[in-house]
Amino acid sequence: MTSRRFIRRPFGSGQFHNIPGNIIRHRERKNKARRGIIMPRAHIRNDPTVFATLPPANYAPSPPEDRPAKRKDIAPMDAARTEIEALERDRAAAIAVGDLDRLAAMVTDDYHHVDADGCVRDKAGYLAAIRSAAGRYLDYKLRDNRIEVSGTVAWVHGSFDNRFEAADRSVRRKLARHMRLYRFENGGWRNFYHQGTLIAAAE
């Protein structure tokens, strides 16, 4: 009968023989110490063959060659700015010609629009206000547009200048500041908030 103080370990030939358990544990502890898994005991710490293979104290593992793919819901900053710049130009052009389909595709379902006069509208109200406008835009220009991106959210701040011709042929000019918030979802950026602040108006 094998003593509890012995552990049966095979030779290369497949035969077994009894090895004292304390020797097995000592060898396993030395192997773990070499790999930095455990803090070796005193009699192992004094063994130069153990720490000859240990990494230095300031060791940092190298990054894996195959890095995990980047999250699809986060766009690189440069690509995000380029896409949002194009959306801002498309938005101004769509407002000028009254392209409601394009405007509807650019905003989220939870869109909130705060006009320069303080009126608050949701997506449906925003599109209805453009649809019912009695007149047409002569031009709609963006000025000093700045785009900041942080993860899946971006904000655009600047000013706009537009001229609107009413049904009676009178022309109204509006100069205002704006703040728009964009959210990256389903592979693209969409506007979910707009805030306008009037600077000046000229008849």
Number of C-alpha atoms within 10 A of each C-alpha: 3 9 10 8 10 15 18 15 13 12 9 7 6 8 9 12 12 13 14 13 15 12 12 15 12 15 13 12 18 23 15 15 20 19 14 15 11 12 13 20 12 8 8 17 14 11 12 9 12 18 18 9 12 13 13 8 6 6 8 8 7 6 7 7 6 6 7 7 6 9 7 10 13 16 21 12 15 9 10 23 19 11 13 22 16 11 17 17 13 16 17 18 18 16 17 19 13 17 16 16 10 14 21 15 11 20 19 18 14 11 20 22 19 18 17 18 9 12 9 14 17 17 18 13 14 19 17 13 11 17 13 8 13 12 16 18 19 14 16 20 14 17 13 10 15 13 17 14 19 13 13 17 18 21 18 21 19 16 20 20 17 18 20 21 16 14 11 8 10 10 16 15 17 17 21 19 20 20 17 19 21 22 21 18 15 9 10 16 23 22 26 19 20 21 17 22 16 16 13 11 13 9 9
